[in-house]
Amino acid sequence: MHFVLDVLTSTSFVEKVLLVVIGGVLTGILVPFVKSRMDRTRFEQEKIFEADLARQAEIVKARADFLRDFVDPVWQFQLLALQISYDSTSKKKLEAALANYDEQSWLHLKRIRAIAGGARWFTSDYGYEAVTKFVDGWLLQEVDTKVMLLRQSDKADWAEFNLWLYAKSRENTDSLLLLLAKEFCLDAGSASPARKSGAKRRARD
């Protein structure tokens, strides 16, 4: 009995008991605190991730709107030039088609130039250069210049112009749109940064 009392009243035993009690108290306090901090950090990360997804969705929509707005006047301009060749069999129709081209072509080109300027915000330098090269090189220097030269010629071959423009307009326009679709991550083989980060996050989870 005296031995038990000696043990219970010994300094080392009291210290051990105190350590156990203090450890239990600290565990009861620290575990909920740490868990709360971890939950808060996870919540903040979720919010950042969701905000990034929303931002990426807005960018994708803006890029899709840009392509839609850009391609419409591009084809309108090229169809105006094609229409000249279709109406070249009749002098009266040819004159009317040329007059319509003079009236409408620069309106389309002005709109195309205005929209093309917005590509700088969405694309790399390479993509923006491709857009400006298409507008200045293809639409202006090739299509518009060829129309001007043919209308001044006494032996204009509008049938040859039709075959050339029909083939090259599709080839050049499709090539540019495919390039921009890749730049904008809108093609099936590309993934947006948000998609990639989401895939990585799911893999970690």
Backbone hydrogen bonds, N-H to C=O, Kabsch-Sander energy under -0.5 kcal/mol:
donor,donor_aa,acceptor,acceptor_aa,energy
5,L,1,M,-2.3
6,D,2,H,-2.5
7,V,3,F,-2.2
8,L,4,V,-2.8
9,T,5,L,-2.0
10,S,6,D,-0.5
10,S,7,V,-0.9
14,V,10,S,-2.0
15,E,11,T,-2.4
16,K,12,S,-2.2
17,V,13,F,-2.5
18,L,14,V,-2.6
19,L,15,E,-2.4
20,V,16,K,-2.4
21,V,17,V,-2.7
22,I,18,L,-3.3
23,G,19,L,-2.8
24,G,20,V,-2.4
25,V,21,V,-2.4
26,L,22,I,-3.1
27,T,23,G,-2.5
28,G,24,G,-2.2
29,I,25,V,-1.5
30,L,26,L,-4.0
31,V,27,T,-1.9
33,F,29,I,-1.5
34,V,30,L,-3.5
35,K,31,V,-2.6
36,S,32,P,-2.4
37,R,33,F,-2.3
38,M,34,V,-2.5
39,D,35,K,-2.6
40,R,36,S,-2.3
41,T,37,R,-2.5
42,R,38,M,-2.5
43,F,39,D,-2.3
44,E,40,R,-2.5
45,Q,41,T,-2.4
46,E,42,R,-2.3
47,K,43,F,-2.1
48,I,44,E,-2.3
49,F,45,Q,-2.4
50,E,46,E,-2.6
51,A,47,K,-2.5
52,D,48,I,-2.1
53,L,49,F,-2.3
54,A,50,E,-2.3
55,R,51,A,-2.3
56,Q,52,D,-2.6
57,A,53,L,-2.3
58,E,54,A,-2.0
59,I,55,R,-2.1
60,V,56,Q,-2.5
61,K,57,A,-2.2
62,A,58,E,-2.4
63,R,59,I,-2.4
64,A,60,V,-2.4
65,D,61,K,-2.6
66,F,62,A,-2.1
67,L,63,R,-2.3
68,R,64,A,-2.2
69,D,65,D,-2.7
70,F,66,F,-2.3
71,V,67,L,-2.6
72,D,68,R,-1.2
74,V,70,F,-1.3
75,W,71,V,-2.2
76,Q,72,D,-2.1
77,F,73,P,-2.4
78,Q,74,V,-2.0
79,L,75,W,-2.5
80,L,76,Q,-1.6
81,A,77,F,-1.6
82,L,78,Q,-2.2
83,Q,79,L,-2.5
84,I,80,L,-1.0
85,S,81,A,-1.0
86,Y,82,L,-1.9
87,D,83,Q,-2.0
88,S,85,S,-0.9
90,S,87,D,-1.2
94,L,90,S,-3.0
95,E,91,K,-2.3
96,A,92,K,-1.9
97,A,93,K,-2.7
98,L,94,L,-2.5
99,A,95,E,-2.2
100,N,96,A,-2.4
101,Y,97,A,-2.2
102,D,98,L,-2.5
103,E,99,A,-1.9
104,Q,100,N,-2.6
105,S,101,Y,-2.6
108,H,104,Q,-2.1
109,L,105,S,-2.5
110,K,106,W,-2.4
111,R,107,L,-1.8
112,I,108,H,-2.8
113,R,109,L,-2.7
114,A,110,K,-2.1
115,I,111,R,-2.5
116,A,112,I,-2.9
117,G,113,R,-1.6
118,G,114,A,-0.5
118,G,115,I,-1.4
119,A,116,A,-1.7
120,R,117,G,-1.0
121,W,118,G,-1.4
122,F,118,G,-0.5
122,F,119,A,-0.9
123,T,119,A,-2.2
128,Y,124,S,-2.6
129,E,125,D,-2.3
130,A,126,Y,-1.9
131,V,127,G,-1.8
132,T,128,Y,-2.4
133,K,129,E,-2.4
134,F,130,A,-1.9
135,V,131,V,-2.3
136,D,132,T,-2.9
137,G,132,T,-0.5
137,G,133,K,-1.7
138,W,133,K,-1.2
138,W,134,F,-0.6
139,L,134,F,-2.2
140,L,135,V,-1.7
141,Q,136,D,-1.9
142,E,137,G,-0.6
142,E,138,W,-0.9
143,V,138,W,-2.7
144,D,139,L,-2.4
145,T,140,L,-1.4
146,K,142,E,-2.1
147,V,143,V,-2.1
148,M,144,D,-2.1
149,L,145,T,-2.4
150,L,146,K,-2.4
151,R,147,V,-2.2
152,Q,148,M,-0.9
153,S,149,L,-0.5
153,S,150,L,-1.0
156,A,153,S,-0.6
158,W,156,A,-1.0
161,F,157,D,-1.8
162,N,158,W,-2.2
163,L,159,A,-2.0
164,W,160,E,-2.5
165,L,161,F,-3.0
166,Y,162,N,-2.6
167,A,163,L,-1.7
168,K,164,W,-2.7
169,S,165,L,-2.5
170,R,166,Y,-1.0
171,E,167,A,-2.1
172,N,168,K,-3.0
173,T,169,S,-2.1
174,D,170,R,-2.4
175,S,171,E,-2.0
176,L,172,N,-2.0
177,L,173,T,-2.5
178,L,174,D,-2.4
179,L,175,S,-2.1
180,L,176,L,-2.6
181,A,177,L,-2.4
182,K,178,L,-1.9
183,E,179,L,-2.3
184,F,180,L,-2.7
185,C,182,K,-1.0
186,L,181,A,-3.3
187,D,181,A,-0.9
190,S,187,D,-1.5
196,K,192,S,-2.4
197,S,193,P,-2.7
198,G,194,A,-2.3
199,A,195,R,-2.4
200,K,196,K,-2.3
201,R,197,S,-2.3
202,R,198,G,-2.4
203,A,199,A,-2.0
204,R,200,K,-2.1
205,D,201,R,-2.3
